Each structure stands twice: as structure tokens, then as C-alpha cells.
Amino acid sequence: MSGIKDQDRIEALRKRLYERGKPAQQHATHALTDTKEEVQTQWSAPPEPVQQEVVPEPVVEPEIISEVPLTRPTELDMTPKKKKKGYRLKLLLAGIIFFVLAVGGSSAFLMFGNNSISGENIAISVTGPFTIGGGETLPLQVGVTNSNVVAIESATLIVEYPLGTHSAVDAQKELFSERLALDTVAAGETINVPLRAVVFGEENDDQTVNVSIEYRVQGSNALFFKEADPLRYKISSSPITVKTASLKKVSSGQETDIEITITSNSQTTLSEVLVKAEYPTGFDFTSSEPSPVSAQNVWLIKDLEPEEQQTITITGIVVGKETDEYALNFTVGVPSERDPQSLASVFATAQTEFEIEQPFLDIDLEIAGVSNSTVVVEPEQQVAGSVEITNTLEDTLYDITVEVQLGGNALSDLDVGPPNGFYDSSKNKIIWDVSSSPDLKELHPGETTRLAFGVVPSGDASRTPQIDFDVNVTARRVSENNVSENLIGTAASVLKVASSPNLRTIVGYNNGVFTDVGPLPPKAEESTNYTVSLMIENGSNAISDTVVTAVLPSYVTWKDQTSGAGTVNYNPTDRSITWTVGSVEGNAAAFAAFQIALTPSKSQVGTAPVLVKEQRLKANDLFTGTVVRDVMSAVTSEMSLETGYERDNGRVVQ
């Protein structure tokens, strides 16, 4: 009966498993056994598949078998793993989302909660005039309102001024950026901060003041920033006006004056006003009144009272081609605190223009036969000079005045002799005008006139003597529009006095330099030693590369004994002596000595033989740039009576 029941169970199970109409899968069935099977205890490579009988699994309850698909064991194994991974990913995403929401929520609570601080709740404004005169005090009012429900801390007001703004308290202090500590601004509090500053600029300049605030909040190290709308204003008038005056047409090489007049337009005293000039390439600065404080183009006016005027006169030479146009630009303003020679703010600018025209006069200044240059003459030499003027224009020149300004340390008032004209000794100036030279009344186109004078350089100048000649010619012409126009012409020359070194040679015997032996007077066919001393007495200018040369006769022997400055060398081939001195200062002297021996022959009995032939000095004058020379005649064995020797002490005896 048990077998029938088992069969019925199997049939019922089969019916439930395959009730969907799928074909049943055939399985081999085996009877259960208690036989124990041996199982390997170590893993090894699987053996080659062989056909063998499938050993059934232990008994499984039918209900469990009915829940497991038998056709796809692989999917059955993987499904639990996928579910496990998806679960972990969802947990990770949930954690990230929670963190972001927490941070965002806390920030929102800080900024927008009931006790939060918002930059939108802080108002900052700046008010002031829309126009103001340059150099005047600008009043500003800055308002800061904290509409938050909590205070802001470490508040700092930052004010940025335009360039050139100065403190209203300290006129010398330039304001760039000002930081004012407000500390804590309570909730709902409004703080008003008054400010004052002196502003500068050119008329109609637009300028801007920027204001902002920096602050912190309690419990945070972050620095917050809020900026106000900038205050814009216009400079209604300049505190200074600038005007220039100069010739409109200038000849190339002509010295001309440019005047710049600065006038105060301010109601208060202006201090430290800087004036700066920009010269064109063809302008050569000569001088100015007053003198520049820096380089050749910067002037400083310490104080300028209301309506006060200051004039700067600049003198220079313009060099260029005919019809060239040049412009000089001037800028007046406030010096920078960081660089006192540069402008921080500009009050006003001005420009003067001129055109190069054909020289109206051809001026030839001739000194000692040399035109418009440097000439070198000997001390106390009579020098002739002349000024020759030719009208190069197509217009007649009228009322010509010629002035020769003399200067230099070699000028002697008593030795200036103009044949006509007048010498003003108080101003060291020779003047020719219509009263002394009628030819200067009119000078027609192409016409020439000549004016002569003479000078003698003084010998009293101790160093670098020279005389300077500066010629200024003024004339008047009638321009095309019948307006009288003044014209100026210049020329210059320099007369330099060369140094005059003197060479002296003295023959001595036992004069303390060397020990000399031999008979005096000298005897024929016997040797007598002599000491020859050389001396250079220099003139007013320093000299260099100084050399003295001489030659010994055949009967004189070089004893190879020398002393003194420089070096003395002897060349036995040509029997020449060379004294290399080098440099000698002005009005200084140099000395040297050497020893020789005279062995006269009987044919020289009764004569004083020559010991050293003609001596020649050559040097470079460092002041004049010329070569200076001196010559000393041959010296004999006859020594000077002034040294205590008797007459005929050098004549050879038997």
C-alpha cells in the first residue's frame, strides 16, 4: 500500500509543476541508500567529463522544489548579489543627499533665518556736490545703515580718491585711499561719516570718489564687502591759469626766450605748485630764470597767493630746417608724494609753437682770423676781432644793435679797444648802434656791414685763461601785415690762452746732486765731470706727455747717473738723451739732473766746448688741446758767474 501512496504523491507533484502546459522533464530516479561515499579533502583540477550516473541530492521537500525554476540555475545564483549591491548604492546616495541638505539648511538659516545677516540689508551711500572748483575743499557725507536684526562687526569704511587729492587737514599729504574704522554697527543703526578733501584738476575734468565697507559677522572668519554707488563730480574751474609768450618765427641756431606766466585763480594760498616743460628735439636749453629745481625742465613754486603771478623765462637755442614747426608743452599741477618731480594731478596745460625760418642775419664773428669757433693764442698777444653782418632776408632791416658780451678770466678792461662803438666796462660789453655806426640804421637785402675791435689777454690769470665772446644782434623789420617785428641773431666764440712752459738748463760742478771730479777749468786730454740740471717752469695750464730731448757731442761721455722727476734715458747709438716728464700742473715746475764727463782735445784749447746740444720740450696743453713747445739753446762748459765761479771757468787750458 505504501508503494501506491508514493506513486500518488509523485503524480500530484508532477501535476502541480507542469500545470502551465510545459513538457515535463524526465529525471532518473533512484532508491535511497545508506552507503557512505568517500569525498576528497583537497581541491584539484576537475577530471575530464565522463558519462556517469548522476547521484541524486539528499531528499528535498517537494514544496521547496516547486518554488525553484529548474531550467536556469545561473540566474538563480546571481539574483541575490545584484539586490545586495543596489541596496548599498542607495544608502550612499541617501547619505550624500542628507549631507548637502544639512549644509544648505544651516547656511540658509545663517543668512536668511530670523537671526541671519544679509548684505542686502546693509545700505551705504555717499553724497557731495556735483561741481567744485579746483583747489577747493570737497565736502562728503557717507551713510551706513545696518537693517539686519543682528550687528555687524569689524566694519571698515574705505574711501578711494582721484589722483592729486590732498588732505584738508595737512595740505602736504596726498590722499589715495583712506580707511576709517567703524567697529560695530548695531542692528537697525545708521552711522553718518563726514569727510573733507582738497581736489585738483583741469577745468571740466570729471572725477570720481569710490566708497565701500568691509565687515565681519559673529562666529565667522569670512570678510564681507559692500560697495556704494560712486560719487561723480566735475571740476568747474582750474585753480591756476597758464599763458605763454614767445616768437612765432625763429631762425635755426638763434637763441630765443619763452615766457610762461602762472596766475592763481584760487581763493586760498596754493603750496608746492610744480611746473614741468617738455622740449622738442630741436630745442637746446641754455638757462632759465628762476633756475630749475630738477634737470632742465622742472620748477617748483613754494607758495602762490590768490591772484598772484609767477613768471618763468626759459632761454634756449632752436636748431632745425627751414619751415620746421616745433612746440613746447607746459604742465602745471600738484607734485606726487611718492615722486616730488612728477605730477600727481594737473591744474592746467599750455603750449607755445614756433616755426623755423631762414636766418635773417648771417653773423660772422672772427677772432684772430678764426670764425665762430675756438682760437688759441699766446699769452699777452694782441688779438684782432670783428663782427660781420649780412642781411639774408628779402626785407630791409632797421635800427640794428650789435652787442659783444666779453667774459673770462683773461679779460682785461684796459686792453679792449673798439675803433667805433662803446665799451661798457661795468658790463664788459661792446655796443654798436645807430648813434655810433650810421650804417646800422638800415641794412638792405644782401647788404653787409663790418664792425671791428681788439683785445689783449691778461697775463694775470693763474689757471686756464680765456676770453669769451657772445654776439647778440637785434633788428626790426616790417612784416607782410605791416606789423613791426623784432628779430634776434647770435654768434659766439672763445679765445683760449695757451700754456707757455719754459725750459731751463744749468751746468754745475759739485752742486750737491752728484760728486764731480776733474780739473777746472778743463784741461786738454783730461776728463772733467759736470752735472747738468734741467728745469721746466710751466704756465697757467696743465700739460701732459711732456718730453725733453737733447744730444751729446762725441767728446762728451754719459756717466749713467740721473736724478729727479720722471725718467732720463740715454741712447748710445745716436747719443740722444730723453727726459720723460709726463704731466705737470699749471704754474708748477719739474726738475731732473744727469752727470756727464768732458774730455777736450788740444784743438779746443781756449774755447768753452758744448756739453749738451739744443734741448727741445714738447707737451700737450690739456686746456686748449694744442701742442706746446719750447727750445733751449746749447749749453757749454762755461758755468754761470752767479754760482760763484770765476770768468772763463769753462775754457780749455793746455
Summary of the structure (lengths in Angstrom):
residues: 654
radius of gyration: 56.9
end to end distance: 193.0
largest distance: 193.0
contacts: 1915
relative contact order: 0.07
helix: 12%
strand: 47%
